[in-house]
Amino acid sequence: MLETPMGRLHITYNGEIYNFKELRRVLEGAGHYFETTSDTEVLLHLYEQYGRDMVEHLRGMFAFAIWDEKRQGLLLARDGFGIKPLYYMEQNGTFTVASQVKALLAGLKTQGIPRPEFDAAGHAGFFLFGNVPEPHTLYQGIKALGAGKTLWIDKNGSGQEKIFFDVSSCLADASGQCSTEELGNLLRDSVSHHFIA
């Protein structure tokens, strides 16, 4: 877990931000001071600068949770292709998040709370398609944050998921924004960012 020098923001993060060096330069130009050279610290400063819209600037594979002490809220985000998983549940006034469902189940077990009932839609998807369709999991009350989405949680509970990237819409776009040539350019750009990271 990393926090800002003022201790207002805390993050737990899994992934890699391919354009973090470029983002760091922009943030330094806006007056941000960095103590490390990590992409994780860039995420915290990016949140300070842009709030929930920070995800619009990210290139990479990631799943993270940022706790904002001042706003008393939690921001969850998952990369546009859903490479990194992120699961959450609300139970008895407690919100829990993890990168694996079994971690959430283990947390329930340590509290003496029985395992949730099976989710019929999650099981049907698994047996029909070989995977569990999001936001379902195999258990009721445990959800997967969808690819390319953010979720804000505070004392009022979890809000609506907000989509910042939808690959299926891009591929189905008849306007030509996602032409074969454009997709090829995006792929080459992505590979070059992988080498930087």
Phi, psi and omega in degrees: 000135179239144177227160179287159180305326180278355175074012183278331183242140178229145183224143164236135196211140174229122177145201183207128178260113187289329183256027185295328180293317177296316179298321180298316179300317179297316181293321176297322177296336179268005175100008179279141178248133183250142177258341181232180176249018186274154174288338179295316179295327177300321179300317180296315179292325177296321177295317178301323184282318190239353183064217183301332181287000178306328184296337179296341184261353189271140171235122178153191176243127187198155166214127181212162174229126177244121176268124179256104183298319182295315181272353181052051180214165183235129175255125173252144177211148179222141185300159187298337179258359178067032181293317179262129182279156176207120183240151179211160175208153174242126180210129178053042178077007180245135178252128182233142180225145180201167178270355177221143178297322183297334176291320177295318179296320178297322178297320177296318182298318181294337178268000181075019180267131181296154177300139180297160175295158177291147176265114184300319181295321178297317179292318179299316178299319181296315183285331179277319189244351180086003175210165181267120182290130179289146010271008181292157166229190178282355184234141176294138177086349175253122184240154172262132171289128184293155177300139178070029182231156171237160177216132177253131179234133175214198185298341178274001182099191181275137178275202178275143172293143179243127181274129173246346176204134179225103185296324181293324176294321179297315181291330180273356183293117182277356184282351179093000179297333180246048178293167178303319179296315180296317178297322177298317178297318179296321179295314179297320178296318180296316179298318180296324177291328176300318181295326178294314182291000000 
